[in-house]
Amino acid sequence: MEPIRPGQLHENIESAVVTFRDTGEVRTLTTRERSASHFFPRFMVGDDEVQLRLDWSDLDNNGQPTLDADFIDRETGTHRALRGKRRDAHHTESSPGEGRCYEWEFNGFSRQFSVAVTWRATVSENLQATDWCSAEVIRAADRKPEQG
């Protein structure tokens, strides 16, 4: 699979649905214009509001989108610096051999989930036709007079 560039997500993917293993909850992930990511619902871990997203422009070593975590200060709405534990939890690869299954961990909190994708298919068809025809021209002067 090739990475998907920002703005091309809707050309390639119809939808992405996450299933959380701990709760069984199923949610359709959202997109944003000019982005190459699918976004999870935000949730709180300690003082951080966490925004997980699948980044289709950055494929991991398993050929799946990298799971990115953004940490947001709930009071100011600004992104927190990626240092220490936040830096370690910012990128998560998919589980080897399990498709788009992930286990995200941060500050004693863990979520396991899988993501199912409905791909868009484009079909291009080229049709060619060949026809052959012959004609024989018979002139009146070439005919034998009929006997009568």
Biotite code that builds the C-alpha atoms (Angstrom):
import biotite.structure as struc

atoms = struc.array([
    struc.Atom([0.000, 0.000, 0.000], chain_id="A", res_id=1, res_name="MET", atom_name="CA", element="C"),
    struc.Atom([1.157, 3.525, -0.764], chain_id="A", res_id=2, res_name="GLU", atom_name="CA", element="C"),
    struc.Atom([0.750, 6.456, 1.632], chain_id="A", res_id=3, res_name="PRO", atom_name="CA", element="C"),
    struc.Atom([-2.284, 8.670, 1.042], chain_id="A", res_id=4, res_name="ILE", atom_name="CA", element="C"),
    struc.Atom([-1.531, 12.355, 0.646], chain_id="A", res_id=5, res_name="ARG", atom_name="CA", element="C"),
    struc.Atom([-3.499, 15.077, 2.420], chain_id="A", res_id=6, res_name="PRO", atom_name="CA", element="C"),
    struc.Atom([-6.705, 15.870, 0.560], chain_id="A", res_id=7, res_name="GLY", atom_name="CA", element="C"),
    struc.Atom([-6.874, 12.431, -1.125], chain_id="A", res_id=8, res_name="GLN", atom_name="CA", element="C"),
    struc.Atom([-8.436, 10.480, 1.731], chain_id="A", res_id=9, res_name="LEU", atom_name="CA", element="C"),
    struc.Atom([-11.996, 10.630, 0.340], chain_id="A", res_id=10, res_name="HIS", atom_name="CA", element="C"),
    struc.Atom([-10.786, 9.438, -3.062], chain_id="A", res_id=11, res_name="GLU", atom_name="CA", element="C"),
    struc.Atom([-9.461, 6.213, -1.497], chain_id="A", res_id=12, res_name="ASN", atom_name="CA", element="C"),
    struc.Atom([-11.490, 5.419, 1.624], chain_id="A", res_id=13, res_name="ILE", atom_name="CA", element="C"),
    struc.Atom([-15.264, 5.440, 2.035], chain_id="A", res_id=14, res_name="GLU", atom_name="CA", element="C"),
    struc.Atom([-15.240, 4.979, 5.818], chain_id="A", res_id=15, res_name="SER", atom_name="CA", element="C"),
    struc.Atom([-13.189, 3.795, 8.800], chain_id="A", res_id=16, res_name="ALA", atom_name="CA", element="C"),
    struc.Atom([-14.843, 2.207, 11.838], chain_id="A", res_id=17, res_name="VAL", atom_name="CA", element="C"),
    struc.Atom([-13.092, 1.587, 15.163], chain_id="A", res_id=18, res_name="VAL", atom_name="CA", element="C"),
    struc.Atom([-14.040, -1.190, 17.579], chain_id="A", res_id=19, res_name="THR", atom_name="CA", element="C"),
    struc.Atom([-12.694, -0.802, 21.113], chain_id="A", res_id=20, res_name="PHE", atom_name="CA", element="C"),
    struc.Atom([-11.804, -4.215, 22.537], chain_id="A", res_id=21, res_name="ARG", atom_name="CA", element="C"),
    struc.Atom([-12.395, -3.334, 26.190], chain_id="A", res_id=22, res_name="ASP", atom_name="CA", element="C"),
    struc.Atom([-15.958, -2.026, 25.760], chain_id="A", res_id=23, res_name="THR", atom_name="CA", element="C"),
    struc.Atom([-17.058, -3.392, 22.373], chain_id="A", res_id=24, res_name="GLY", atom_name="CA", element="C"),
    struc.Atom([-18.011, 0.167, 21.424], chain_id="A", res_id=25, res_name="GLU", atom_name="CA", element="C"),
    struc.Atom([-18.068, 0.791, 17.674], chain_id="A", res_id=26, res_name="VAL", atom_name="CA", element="C"),
    struc.Atom([-17.613, 4.293, 16.249], chain_id="A", res_id=27, res_name="ARG", atom_name="CA", element="C"),
    struc.Atom([-17.198, 5.713, 12.764], chain_id="A", res_id=28, res_name="THR", atom_name="CA", element="C"),
    struc.Atom([-14.051, 7.827, 12.600], chain_id="A", res_id=29, res_name="LEU", atom_name="CA", element="C"),
    struc.Atom([-14.250, 11.360, 11.247], chain_id="A", res_id=30, res_name="THR", atom_name="CA", element="C"),
    struc.Atom([-12.136, 13.181, 8.680], chain_id="A", res_id=31, res_name="THR", atom_name="CA", element="C"),
    struc.Atom([-11.141, 16.770, 8.100], chain_id="A", res_id=32, res_name="ARG", atom_name="CA", element="C"),
    struc.Atom([-10.748, 18.624, 4.851], chain_id="A", res_id=33, res_name="GLU", atom_name="CA", element="C"),
    struc.Atom([-7.206, 18.606, 3.421], chain_id="A", res_id=34, res_name="ARG", atom_name="CA", element="C"),
    struc.Atom([-6.113, 15.935, 5.913], chain_id="A", res_id=35, res_name="SER", atom_name="CA", element="C"),
    struc.Atom([-4.783, 12.403, 5.491], chain_id="A", res_id=36, res_name="ALA", atom_name="CA", element="C"),
    struc.Atom([-6.056, 11.255, 8.897], chain_id="A", res_id=37, res_name="SER", atom_name="CA", element="C"),
    struc.Atom([-9.091, 9.617, 10.459], chain_id="A", res_id=38, res_name="HIS", atom_name="CA", element="C"),
    struc.Atom([-9.901, 11.120, 13.862], chain_id="A", res_id=39, res_name="PHE", atom_name="CA", element="C"),
    struc.Atom([-11.092, 9.325, 16.997], chain_id="A", res_id=40, res_name="PHE", atom_name="CA", element="C"),
    struc.Atom([-13.410, 10.898, 19.569], chain_id="A", res_id=41, res_name="PRO", atom_name="CA", element="C"),
    struc.Atom([-11.400, 12.894, 22.126], chain_id="A", res_id=42, res_name="ARG", atom_name="CA", element="C"),
    struc.Atom([-11.044, 11.596, 25.675], chain_id="A", res_id=43, res_name="PHE", atom_name="CA", element="C"),
    struc.Atom([-9.320, 12.588, 28.902], chain_id="A", res_id=44, res_name="MET", atom_name="CA", element="C"),
    struc.Atom([-6.238, 11.007, 30.476], chain_id="A", res_id=45, res_name="VAL", atom_name="CA", element="C"),
    struc.Atom([-5.273, 12.904, 33.606], chain_id="A", res_id=46, res_name="GLY", atom_name="CA", element="C"),
    struc.Atom([-4.945, 16.596, 32.693], chain_id="A", res_id=47, res_name="ASP", atom_name="CA", element="C"),
    struc.Atom([-4.582, 15.870, 28.983], chain_id="A", res_id=48, res_name="ASP", atom_name="CA", element="C"),
    struc.Atom([-7.336, 15.778, 26.405], chain_id="A", res_id=49, res_name="GLU", atom_name="CA", element="C"),
    struc.Atom([-6.165, 13.190, 23.882], chain_id="A", res_id=50, res_name="VAL", atom_name="CA", element="C"),
    struc.Atom([-6.907, 13.205, 20.157], chain_id="A", res_id=51, res_name="GLN", atom_name="CA", element="C"),
    struc.Atom([-5.957, 9.932, 18.454], chain_id="A", res_id=52, res_name="LEU", atom_name="CA", element="C"),
    struc.Atom([-5.787, 9.821, 14.677], chain_id="A", res_id=53, res_name="ARG", atom_name="CA", element="C"),
    struc.Atom([-4.767, 7.339, 12.008], chain_id="A", res_id=54, res_name="LEU", atom_name="CA", element="C"),
    struc.Atom([-2.235, 9.037, 9.755], chain_id="A", res_id=55, res_name="ASP", atom_name="CA", element="C"),
    struc.Atom([-2.498, 7.494, 6.288], chain_id="A", res_id=56, res_name="TRP", atom_name="CA", element="C"),
    struc.Atom([0.368, 9.639, 4.989], chain_id="A", res_id=57, res_name="SER", atom_name="CA", element="C"),
    struc.Atom([2.766, 7.918, 7.429], chain_id="A", res_id=58, res_name="ASP", atom_name="CA", element="C"),
    struc.Atom([2.636, 4.123, 7.124], chain_id="A", res_id=59, res_name="LEU", atom_name="CA", element="C"),
    struc.Atom([4.270, 2.041, 9.855], chain_id="A", res_id=60, res_name="ASP", atom_name="CA", element="C"),
    struc.Atom([6.627, -0.936, 9.421], chain_id="A", res_id=61, res_name="ASN", atom_name="CA", element="C"),
    struc.Atom([3.575, -3.213, 9.004], chain_id="A", res_id=62, res_name="ASN", atom_name="CA", element="C"),
    struc.Atom([2.196, -1.176, 6.084], chain_id="A", res_id=63, res_name="GLY", atom_name="CA", element="C"),
    struc.Atom([-0.633, 0.290, 8.186], chain_id="A", res_id=64, res_name="GLN", atom_name="CA", element="C"),
    struc.Atom([-1.303, 3.932, 9.066], chain_id="A", res_id=65, res_name="PRO", atom_name="CA", element="C"),
    struc.Atom([0.613, 5.190, 12.092], chain_id="A", res_id=66, res_name="THR", atom_name="CA", element="C"),
    struc.Atom([-1.521, 5.989, 15.120], chain_id="A", res_id=67, res_name="LEU", atom_name="CA", element="C"),
    struc.Atom([-0.743, 9.533, 16.249], chain_id="A", res_id=68, res_name="ASP", atom_name="CA", element="C"),
    struc.Atom([-1.726, 11.018, 19.599], chain_id="A", res_id=69, res_name="ALA", atom_name="CA", element="C"),
    struc.Atom([-2.068, 14.734, 20.125], chain_id="A", res_id=70, res_name="ASP", atom_name="CA", element="C"),
    struc.Atom([-2.241, 16.073, 23.679], chain_id="A", res_id=71, res_name="PHE", atom_name="CA", element="C"),
    struc.Atom([-4.351, 19.162, 24.220], chain_id="A", res_id=72, res_name="ILE", atom_name="CA", element="C"),
    struc.Atom([-4.543, 21.480, 27.230], chain_id="A", res_id=73, res_name="ASP", atom_name="CA", element="C"),
    struc.Atom([-8.263, 21.447, 27.966], chain_id="A", res_id=74, res_name="ARG", atom_name="CA", element="C"),
    struc.Atom([-8.251, 24.953, 29.454], chain_id="A", res_id=75, res_name="GLU", atom_name="CA", element="C"),
    struc.Atom([-6.434, 26.713, 26.597], chain_id="A", res_id=76, res_name="THR", atom_name="CA", element="C"),
    struc.Atom([-7.176, 24.337, 23.707], chain_id="A", res_id=77, res_name="GLY", atom_name="CA", element="C"),
    struc.Atom([-3.510, 24.393, 22.681], chain_id="A", res_id=78, res_name="THR", atom_name="CA", element="C"),
    struc.Atom([-1.418, 21.347, 21.852], chain_id="A", res_id=79, res_name="HIS", atom_name="CA", element="C"),
    struc.Atom([1.020, 20.339, 24.545], chain_id="A", res_id=80, res_name="ARG", atom_name="CA", element="C"),
    struc.Atom([4.712, 19.827, 23.807], chain_id="A", res_id=81, res_name="ALA", atom_name="CA", element="C"),
    struc.Atom([5.699, 16.272, 22.935], chain_id="A", res_id=82, res_name="LEU", atom_name="CA", element="C"),
    struc.Atom([8.229, 15.575, 25.694], chain_id="A", res_id=83, res_name="ARG", atom_name="CA", element="C"),
    struc.Atom([8.803, 12.613, 27.973], chain_id="A", res_id=84, res_name="GLY", atom_name="CA", element="C"),
    struc.Atom([5.789, 10.281, 28.203], chain_id="A", res_id=85, res_name="LYS", atom_name="CA", element="C"),
    struc.Atom([3.862, 12.301, 25.634], chain_id="A", res_id=86, res_name="ARG", atom_name="CA", element="C"),
    struc.Atom([6.643, 11.870, 23.093], chain_id="A", res_id=87, res_name="ARG", atom_name="CA", element="C"),
    struc.Atom([6.703, 8.098, 23.703], chain_id="A", res_id=88, res_name="ASP", atom_name="CA", element="C"),
    struc.Atom([2.918, 7.870, 23.215], chain_id="A", res_id=89, res_name="ALA", atom_name="CA", element="C"),
    struc.Atom([2.751, 10.161, 20.186], chain_id="A", res_id=90, res_name="HIS", atom_name="CA", element="C"),
    struc.Atom([3.411, 7.433, 17.564], chain_id="A", res_id=91, res_name="HIS", atom_name="CA", element="C"),
    struc.Atom([2.093, 3.875, 17.845], chain_id="A", res_id=92, res_name="THR", atom_name="CA", element="C"),
    struc.Atom([2.542, 1.158, 15.234], chain_id="A", res_id=93, res_name="GLU", atom_name="CA", element="C"),
    struc.Atom([-0.064, -1.480, 14.462], chain_id="A", res_id=94, res_name="SER", atom_name="CA", element="C"),
    struc.Atom([0.360, -4.936, 15.973], chain_id="A", res_id=95, res_name="SER", atom_name="CA", element="C"),
    struc.Atom([2.441, -7.114, 13.611], chain_id="A", res_id=96, res_name="PRO", atom_name="CA", element="C"),
    struc.Atom([0.400, -9.600, 11.582], chain_id="A", res_id=97, res_name="GLY", atom_name="CA", element="C"),
    struc.Atom([-2.947, -8.328, 12.909], chain_id="A", res_id=98, res_name="GLU", atom_name="CA", element="C"),
    struc.Atom([-3.939, -5.745, 10.287], chain_id="A", res_id=99, res_name="GLY", atom_name="CA", element="C"),
    struc.Atom([-5.086, -2.448, 11.726], chain_id="A", res_id=100, res_name="ARG", atom_name="CA", element="C"),
    struc.Atom([-5.034, -3.452, 15.407], chain_id="A", res_id=101, res_name="CYS", atom_name="CA", element="C"),
    struc.Atom([-3.406, -1.103, 17.902], chain_id="A", res_id=102, res_name="TYR", atom_name="CA", element="C"),
    struc.Atom([-2.664, -0.845, 21.599], chain_id="A", res_id=103, res_name="GLU", atom_name="CA", element="C"),
    struc.Atom([-2.169, 2.735, 22.733], chain_id="A", res_id=104, res_name="TRP", atom_name="CA", element="C"),
    struc.Atom([-0.675, 3.451, 26.156], chain_id="A", res_id=105, res_name="GLU", atom_name="CA", element="C"),
    struc.Atom([-0.073, 6.640, 28.098], chain_id="A", res_id=106, res_name="PHE", atom_name="CA", element="C"),
    struc.Atom([0.387, 7.432, 31.763], chain_id="A", res_id=107, res_name="ASN", atom_name="CA", element="C"),
    struc.Atom([-1.036, 4.094, 33.005], chain_id="A", res_id=108, res_name="GLY", atom_name="CA", element="C"),
    struc.Atom([-4.004, 4.229, 30.594], chain_id="A", res_id=109, res_name="PHE", atom_name="CA", element="C"),
    struc.Atom([-4.346, 1.723, 27.745], chain_id="A", res_id=110, res_name="SER", atom_name="CA", element="C"),
    struc.Atom([-6.785, 1.214, 24.871], chain_id="A", res_id=111, res_name="ARG", atom_name="CA", element="C"),
    struc.Atom([-6.844, -1.679, 22.451], chain_id="A", res_id=112, res_name="GLN", atom_name="CA", element="C"),
    struc.Atom([-8.834, -1.452, 19.270], chain_id="A", res_id=113, res_name="PHE", atom_name="CA", element="C"),
    struc.Atom([-9.093, -2.457, 15.645], chain_id="A", res_id=114, res_name="SER", atom_name="CA", element="C"),
    struc.Atom([-10.082, -0.367, 12.639], chain_id="A", res_id=115, res_name="VAL", atom_name="CA", element="C"),
    struc.Atom([-12.087, -1.690, 9.681], chain_id="A", res_id=116, res_name="ALA", atom_name="CA", element="C"),
    struc.Atom([-11.863, 0.248, 6.425], chain_id="A", res_id=117, res_name="VAL", atom_name="CA", element="C"),
    struc.Atom([-14.252, 0.388, 3.479], chain_id="A", res_id=118, res_name="THR", atom_name="CA", element="C"),
    struc.Atom([-12.160, 1.197, 0.425], chain_id="A", res_id=119, res_name="TRP", atom_name="CA", element="C"),
    struc.Atom([-13.361, 2.991, -2.673], chain_id="A", res_id=120, res_name="ARG", atom_name="CA", element="C"),
    struc.Atom([-12.704, 1.139, -5.893], chain_id="A", res_id=121, res_name="ALA", atom_name="CA", element="C"),
    struc.Atom([-12.156, 2.844, -9.210], chain_id="A", res_id=122, res_name="THR", atom_name="CA", element="C"),
    struc.Atom([-12.598, 0.894, -12.392], chain_id="A", res_id=123, res_name="VAL", atom_name="CA", element="C"),
    struc.Atom([-11.239, 2.112, -15.671], chain_id="A", res_id=124, res_name="SER", atom_name="CA", element="C"),
    struc.Atom([-12.328, 0.369, -18.806], chain_id="A", res_id=125, res_name="GLU", atom_name="CA", element="C"),
    struc.Atom([-11.126, 0.721, -22.354], chain_id="A", res_id=126, res_name="ASN", atom_name="CA", element="C"),
    struc.Atom([-13.267, -0.794, -25.093], chain_id="A", res_id=127, res_name="LEU", atom_name="CA", element="C"),
    struc.Atom([-12.088, -1.198, -28.648], chain_id="A", res_id=128, res_name="GLN", atom_name="CA", element="C"),
    struc.Atom([-14.061, -2.592, -31.564], chain_id="A", res_id=129, res_name="ALA", atom_name="CA", element="C"),
    struc.Atom([-12.828, -3.750, -34.934], chain_id="A", res_id=130, res_name="THR", atom_name="CA", element="C"),
    struc.Atom([-15.105, -4.235, -37.876], chain_id="A", res_id=131, res_name="ASP", atom_name="CA", element="C"),
    struc.Atom([-14.382, -5.699, -41.291], chain_id="A", res_id=132, res_name="TRP", atom_name="CA", element="C"),
    struc.Atom([-16.469, -5.414, -44.376], chain_id="A", res_id=133, res_name="CYS", atom_name="CA", element="C"),
    struc.Atom([-16.058, -6.154, -48.062], chain_id="A", res_id=134, res_name="SER", atom_name="CA", element="C"),
    struc.Atom([-18.068, -5.114, -51.085], chain_id="A", res_id=135, res_name="ALA", atom_name="CA", element="C"),
    struc.Atom([-18.192, -6.336, -54.627], chain_id="A", res_id=136, res_name="GLU", atom_name="CA", element="C"),
    struc.Atom([-19.123, -3.905, -57.349], chain_id="A", res_id=137, res_name="VAL", atom_name="CA", element="C"),
    struc.Atom([-20.840, -5.329, -60.396], chain_id="A", res_id=138, res_name="ILE", atom_name="CA", element="C"),
    struc.Atom([-21.256, -3.013, -63.336], chain_id="A", res_id=139, res_name="ARG", atom_name="CA", element="C"),
    struc.Atom([-24.102, -3.502, -65.801], chain_id="A", res_id=140, res_name="ALA", atom_name="CA", element="C"),
    struc.Atom([-21.663, -3.838, -68.684], chain_id="A", res_id=141, res_name="ALA", atom_name="CA", element="C"),
    struc.Atom([-20.022, -6.814, -66.947], chain_id="A", res_id=142, res_name="ASP", atom_name="CA", element="C"),
    struc.Atom([-23.294, -8.803, -66.878], chain_id="A", res_id=143, res_name="ARG", atom_name="CA", element="C"),
    struc.Atom([-24.135, -11.353, -69.501], chain_id="A", res_id=144, res_name="LYS", atom_name="CA", element="C"),
    struc.Atom([-27.294, -10.673, -71.393], chain_id="A", res_id=145, res_name="PRO", atom_name="CA", element="C"),
    struc.Atom([-30.102, -12.871, -70.219], chain_id="A", res_id=146, res_name="GLU", atom_name="CA", element="C"),
    struc.Atom([-31.406, -15.325, -72.662], chain_id="A", res_id=147, res_name="GLN", atom_name="CA", element="C"),
    struc.Atom([-34.950, -15.018, -73.326], chain_id="A", res_id=148, res_name="GLY", atom_name="CA", element="C"),
])
